[in-house]
Amino acid sequence: MALTPTLDQETTQIKLGLKPQGTWTYEDWLNFPDDGWKYEIIDGVLYMSPGPATGHQRSSSKLLTRMNSYAETKNLGEIIAAPCGVRLPNQSVPVEPDIFFIKKARLHIIQEKYVEGVPDLIVEILSPSNPNHDRETKFRIYQEAGVPEYWLVDYLQKTVEVFVLTEGVYTLHNNYRAGDTITSAQLTGFEIAVNIIFNF
């Protein structure tokens, strides 16, 4: 969500020293407080999200565990989970995807502080408080950056939408539901049943 005073409004505003939207910078991002909130700057606009709900974390954990095990076993590359910054070519400030995959041949983009470049696959777990952040804002910047594959996981609806970049535009590869098995073009050969991700 775009910057909106929340919970401890006065303290948060004092800590952040609020600036006009569109003027937030990488230096601002480096100095945000470690207070349980997720701070992202996209095109100079500050977005704040509260700590993830249990459903978010349980879905993320189940998917991450299986993706990581598969990538390691097949020696395909590396799976990384938030919090970890990813600086895309079209953004001056790193963003923090929930889960992402980088192929073995491209592991050099993993730098000391954050990833400097485009992951091969990004997964975002939708936040019920602001699903449009992942569906619209991040969808747009991932598409513009050329992220080849983008998953949107909705733990409330128990669906996983997989988008594939085709000639610079995301097209819906499939909208997976209970009983379906998800496949990935980038994490070659990987399959996971939708029911496994939402088995809680």
Buried (B, 14 or more C-beta within 10 A) or exposed (E): BEBEEEEEEEEBEEEBEEEEEEEBEEEBBEEBEEEEBBBBBBBBBBBBBBEBBEBBBBBBBBBBEBBBEBBEEEEBBBBBBBEBBBBBEBBBBBBBBBBBBBBEEBEEBBEEEBBBBBBBBBBBBBBEEBBEBBBEBBBBBBBEBEBBBBBBBBBEBBBBBBBBBEEEEBEEBEBBEEEBEBBBBBBEEBEBBBEEBBEE
